[in-house]
Amino acid sequence: MIIVIMIVFGIISFAVSSRLKSKFKKYSQTPLKRNLSGAEIAKLMLADNGIHDVEVISVQGKLTDHYNPSNKTVNLSEEVYHGRNAAAAAVASHECGHAVQHAKAYSMLEFRSAMVPVQNVSARIINFIFMAMLIGSFAMSQMQFFLSTGLLIVIGCYAVFTLFAFVTLPVEFDASKRALAWVKQRDIVDPGEYDMAKDALKWAAMTYVVAAVASLVTLLYYVSLFLGSRD
């Protein structure tokens, strides 16, 4: 059953990711009438929000854009950093939306940041548990107690993953909302470019929605396994 879940959500994730990439490719071919680069847009948005201690830097890779609250950097992929198009405007302003959240102590971002260490520990624990259960299934003839305990730990870890995934949703949606409001109010984009930026960010958000639902379904699967093992 878990293999089926992984395959189904793997296909859905691939489809959404492919759609996102095609949208960004399409909107990257639409030059901004204001001819601003992603880096220039990011710096302007930060300044407009009174943020002067965040650096905008270029990083390698595609769709590697992110805001790092630990060192206060808006990291833009090269095509976004140098790009002068609707897609670059959408991504650059979205990542600055996270910087604005940080500066304004947005509660959901703070909660998500606090969960990062717990998420990392849970990932290490679940890897160890899966390995131990795999080895134990060959080495032990009486497995009921071991499996029940292992499943409880797996459920706990996936509960953390699921909570983290769902907390991420309002953080991402809010960053996009701030970005779109600012680019519209500041006349960074015209109405047509605004629609492109909004559409691009919608598909970017969909990747987080798929990840959250996949995590929840996986959690429920392990809960059902644990309840079944007690019958």
Steps between C-alpha positions, in 0.01 A plus 500: 500500500777747587656429161170592331480823700857590404436426132173697488640808668824463308300526177295795630814677622672445166197636313480813716875554483493466121214746478689744722811475285302553180330806649831651607651428161207669329495804727879531487458586133288805583723805558383744765400835356684667789809292414593430863705192591403262776785633713390860450140411586611316815714789622220747429242295689730461799570876506130584472437285808780665696720190490867594464677205663405235242736424211380392156736243349515272196515120541545220251227266380143520374212586736752514787366836617446535875526733795743401774396654835814380678735724299235736361556440130257490210652231276396526136588252226706654221209514257286681757781726626581623150161439340289795388169324454171416671628172647807664653285778645266243659776293659714791617208678667374173653835430668508857627153432637667253735753765602210733580337224704823460693536872561140525621528184716224320309386231745471211254852560364638507855315177581631337182857611575472359852387168353803462269727334762215266603438414135868421447520279810181319396648428157807341657289298744267366234791390282645310795161343584438383144846343491452336840158365401641362176787323679273388782250344260774256394665453838201454731218249500286680759449847354170628639638722776788622285270588208244675721766712664665573167167601346429736790834672441434517125158653568659758730756594236239525224284710729791744516548488121129557441474789744808659342353458150167656597664787690702567185180565301390826666863617499523451123153637425563808713836568332334485159218726619751759623698472177203541268360792700834678488577450129150625418511800733853593387413461130781250453276308260216593267165311522611229255832447677318495835279213382811307392673558835187393688464184291868409546476537878177297504676203342799541731259484795341185359827310553470570873134398503582165337783440749271577795220270380752222425642529851152490655396193300822322596444586866144362488629184333746432783230577759273243334786248502557555870129466583481187286799348678314527832195300383 
